[in-house]
Amino acid sequence: MTKRLINLDPERSSGKIKIEKLCALIENHPYKEQIFKIFEVDKIKNNYISIDYIDLVYGRISHLVNNYERYKIIAETKNIDVFEEAVSDSSETNIVFKFEEYVEIDEAKENLKAIAIYDSKNTFLDEYVMTKYANNLFKIGQSGLANYNVQYFKKMAESSDDYNKERSYRMVDYDGKTYVRGITSSRYYEYGIDFTFVVGMLSLYKNIQDNPGVEYEIRSAAISESKLEIIAAEKYAKKADSFGYVSSAVRITTNDLGTGSLNFVNIINVMQKDSTGFYLIPKKNSMVENSSLIINHNTKPENTFVAIEGIDNILNTTDNFIEELKGVRTIKTPDELRVKILSKIQAPRSSFKSIKKLSDIFGRKIDNELSNFKKLLEMCNKAEELDIEYDLKDKLRYIISDIILYGKSRD
């Protein structure tokens, strides 16, 4: 259930989708009516959205929505057991939650077993500040001792409200199995990948209609049943001095289990010859005003929809970005920047240490001359093209952005 990068194959894409078909993704979504109202879907449902690769991304999301049943249950600590269980016909094991009693919607139920995935096990153990200890016990084959500790706190919860926490458990059913994908507070609004994709594409469609000549292309998309990240860039770039050609792009993300339920972030697409280029992510105090829209999971639906109406403010910013790039002073020291990027990649605790191809890209010396800044940009482009785990690639984008734009990383 990891976030998978979609192969954006032009031979498989028509580059368009009917709005009525797009909105079928939210047919059963609790906020369908609000979406239809804001974007006046009934008036435009027979129109087509023309964005390169939109149909390929739609196909993947449709598959996930139809095959992964997502829902939540409410349970108290005193009714939960967590233990290790052997996998049939395998030497592997799973960490399993057993809910002795729980509530689904308004119905009280009993005896549900579900496999822990993502960070759900650690979130549960964090409540007792025993995550590292328990994980080590699981690792050395002492799962019984780990469960003994869980049972101790479970009994404490039976007699004390201080230990008995009521939490919302985010579940997913797939291929005949039930999984716990996350644990949150009960005051937690989850909008989902279907909501995010539909709202994102309708917002871009509206912007295209309001600004004749603007066209978008989806440059990358990584999706799981709980997470989505799409980068859509304006297709027509403009000259930006030493940076070559750039266009503004928007990164649309959601993480059902993370800090942002719906995020729109304005970024810079730096174009390179015969490639899609790479991305720079300015800091919040960028010259570009309203450069992001971040809707947290505790935002009530009525406030979420007010915020969505302001999405237009973070689009069409290429000219502002060009002005910001003209003021970047670090372009006079390309090799110093290369060394800083390489140092971050090869740091003792770096997540990139084992990726030799990445170190090789930034390992070649560049003369510190203004004309050689282009060589550094070419290195950044090669790094963007590497086939590495998507969350790591995003982390790399932040490192490169900060060092090129500001001369240092934002730690």
N, C-alpha and C positions, 0 to 999 in steps of 0.2 A: 504493500500500500504506500510505497514511496512516491514522491512527486516525480512524474516522468516527463521528460522533455519531448515535445511533439515534433515529429519530422514534418517540416513545412515544405512539402513537395509541390512545386508549381504545376506539375502534370496531373495532380490529383485534386486541384483546387479550382473552383469556378470564380473565387474571389467575391462572392456575394451570397446573401441569404435573405429570404423573405421574412419580414418582421413578424408576421403571424407564426411562422415556423420557429423563429428564435424564441418568441414568448411562450411557446408550448413547454419550454423548460421550467417555467414557473407556474404551470397550470395548477399545481397543488400547493404553491407556496403561500404562507399566511399573509404576505404583504403584496400579493398580486394586484389587488384593487388599487392600492396606493401607487404602484409602478405605472399601471395603466392610466391613472389620472394625471400624474406628473408629466408623462411623455405623450399623453393624448393618443395612446396606442390604437384605439378604435378608429381614429381618423387616418392612421398611416399603416394599418396592419397589412395592406396589400402592396405596400412599397417594398423595395429591396435596399438593404444596406450593402454598399460596395466597399469592402475593406479586404485587401489581399489576405487570404488564408482564414478568413472568418469561418468558412464552412468546415474546415478541418478541425478547428478548435471546438466548434459546435458539436461535431461528431464525437469527439472524445468526452466532452462534458455530458452529452446525452447518454453515452454508454455508462458513465459513472453514476449518474442520477438514477438510471433504470436498474442498475445491478447492485448498487450499494444502498441499503436502506438505513438512513441515519435517523436517530431519534434520541431522546434523553429519558433518563429515569431519575427519581429522587430517592436517596437512601441515607440511613443514619449509620454512623460508624459501628454502633453496637450490633448491627445486623450484617456486617461484612467480614468475610474471612479472605485472606490472601495467602496463597501457597504455591509451591512448585509442583507441576504435574508432568509426567512423562508423555511424550507424543507417541501414539500407536505406530508400531513398525519403524521406529526410529530411535536413535541414541539421543536425540534432542529433547529438550524440555520447554514447557511454557510456564510463565507466571500467570496464575489464574485468580480472578475475583469470583467469589461466591456470595451472591446477595440472598441472604435468608429471607428477608422481607424488603420490598421496595414498592414505589408507586410509579406507574406509567400513565401519564395524563391524569385521570382522576381514579384510576383503578388500582387497588391494592393487590399485589401479586407476591409469589414466593418462589424461592429456589431457582435462581438464574445463575448459570456459570458462564463466564466470559473471559476470553484471553486478553491479557494486557498488551497493548501496543503503544507506539510512540512514547510519550513521557508519563503515561498514566500510573505506572508502578511507582516511579520516583515521586510524583506528585502526592500519592497516597502516603508514602513513607516519610516525605518531608514534614508532614504534620507532626511527626514525633522526633524530628531531627535525627533520623536513623538511616537515611538513604545509603550513605557510603558504607556503614557497618553492615546493613542487611545485604547490599549488593555483593560485598566481599564474602559473606556467608554463602550466598547462592553460588558464587564463583568457585569456592573451595569445596563444594559438595555438602555444605551444612545447612541445607534448606530447612530442615526440621527445627534448628535453633532459630532461624529467622522467623519461622511461623510461630514459635513459642513466644517471641517478643510481640508479634502481632496479636496473638491471643491474650497476652497480658494487658495490652492497651484496650482490646475489645471488651474485656471484663471490666476494666476501669470505666469504659463508656457506658456500660450497663447500669452503673450506680452513680455516675457523675456527669452532669450536663457539660462540665468543663472539657470533658474528653469525647463527648458524644456530638459530633458535628454532622449536620444535615447538609449534604452536597448534591450537586447535579452531576450525574455521570453521563458523558456523551458516548453513545453506543453506535455501533454499525454492524449490520448483518450482511454477510457475504458468503456465497457458496456453502450455505448450510451451517455456518459458524457465526458465533456472536463475539464481538470484540469490544473492549473498553478503550476508546481512543483519547479520552481526556476527562479531567475532573475540574469542575468549575463551581463558582458560587451559584445559588439559585437565581440571583439577579444578573443574569448573563444572557445577552441577546445574540443569537447565532443566525447569520443571514445566509451563509452558504455560497458554494462556488456557482450555483445556478443563478442566484440573485446577483452576485457580483458581475458575472459575465453579461447577463442581460442588461443590467444598469450601465455597465461600461460601454457596451456596443451601442445602446440607444443614445448615450451621451455623445459619443463620437459622431453618430449619425446626425444628431441635432446640430453639432458644431459644423459638420460638413454643409448642411443646408443653410446655416446662417453665414457661412464664409465661403462663397463660390471660389473654386480653384484649389481649396484645401483637400488633399486626399491622404489616406492613411494606409499603412501596411503593417500587419503584425509581424514583428521581427523575431520574436521568440515567445514560447508559451510552455510553461511547466505546470502540470496539474496532477493532483491526487483527489480522492473523494473529500478531503478536508482542507486542501490548500490549492491556491491558484496564483500564478504570476504571469501576466501578459505584458509585453512591451510593444506598444504600437507607436510608430514614428511617422511624422509627416514625410511623404514620398519625395518632395522637392526641397533640396538643400540650398543653402545660401553660403556665399564666401565669407570666411571668418579669419582673414589674415593667416598667421602661422599655423592655425589649426586646420587649414584646408576648407572643406565644406561641412557645414553642420545643419542639423534640423532639430526642432524640439520633438520630444517624445514623451509619452506618458506611461508610467509603470502602474498597472492596475493589479492590486493584490488582495487576497484575503487569506486569513489563517483562522479556521474555526476554533483553534485551540491556543491562539497566540494573543499578541497585544493589539492587533488591528483587525476589526471585522471587515472593514472596507477601506482601502487606502488608494488614493490617486496621488502619485508623485511625479512632478514635472522634472525630466532629465534631459541631458544633451546627447544627441546622437552625432558622434564625430565620424564623418564618412571617410572611407579609404577607397582607393581605386580598386575596382573589380571585387568589392566585398561589401558586407553590410556595416562595417565599421565597429566602433565600440561605444560605451556609454560613460558619461561623466555625471556624477550626482552632486550638485552643489549643496552647500550647507544651508540651513534654514535662514541665515541672514544674507542670502543671495540678493542680487539686484532684482531678481524676478520676484515680484510680490505674489502672495497667495500661491506659492510653489507646491503646496501639498494640501490634500484633504484627508484627514485621518479620523475615521469614525471608530471609536473604541467599543468594546463589547458591552459596556454598561450604558451606552447611549440608547435612550428610548426610541422606538420606531418613529414617533412623530418628529423628534429632533433630527433623526437620521435623514428623513425625507426633505426637511428644510435645508440641510447641508448639501444634499445631492443637487439641489437646484442651483448651487453655486459652482458646479464643476467647470462650467465654461471659463471661469476666471483663471484656471491653471493651464489652459490650452492656448495655442497661437502665440508662443513666447519666443520664437526663434530670434527676432530682432533684439530683444532684451538680452538673450543669452550671448549674442554676438558682441554686444557692448561690454558684457562682463568678461568675455574671453579676451577682448582687446586689452583689458587692464591686468591680465595675468603676467606677473613678473618672472615667474619661474622658467619661462621658455628660454631664457638666456643660459640656463644651466642644465641641459638635457642629461649629461652623464651623472651629475649629482642626484638628479631625480631617479635615474635608473638604479643607482647604487642604493638609494633609500627604499625603492620598491623591492629590490633583490634582498635587502636586509630584512624587511618585513616578512618576505616569503620564506627565508631560511632561518628565521629566529628559532631558538630552541623549542618553544612551545607552539610554533606555527602549525596550522592545519595543512599547510602546503608543502611541508618539508620533504615529503616522500614523492612529490610530483616533479620528477626530474625535468620533464619537458618544459615546465614553467620556469624553473631556474635557468635552463639553457637559453630560453628566449631573452631573459634580462641579463645574461652573463657576459654578453659581448660589449666591450667598451665603446663609448661614443665620444667624439671630440666635443668639448664644450663650446660649440659655435652655434650661433642662431640658426644657421641653415640646417644643422643636424637635428633640430627639434623634430623634424619629420621622421627621422629614424626611430626616435622614442615612440612616436605615435604609431608607427608600423609595428613595434614590439607589442604595444597595448592591443593592437588589432589581432595579432597572432594569439595573444593570451585569451582574448574573447572567443576565438574560434576553437580553443581547446575543448575536448569532450571530457569535462570534469563534472562532478556532482554539483547540482544546480545551486544549492545553498552556499557551497564553497565559492562558486563563480560570483554570486552576489556579494559575498564578503570581499572577494578580490576587486570587484568594481569600486567598492568604497575605499579600499587602500589606494588604488590607482588614482581615483578622483581627488582624494584629499592631497596626495603628494603632488600631483600635477597642478591643481588649482591653488593650493595653499602652502605647498612646500613641506607639509608634515601630515602625519596620520592623526585622525581624531580618536584617540584611545579612551 
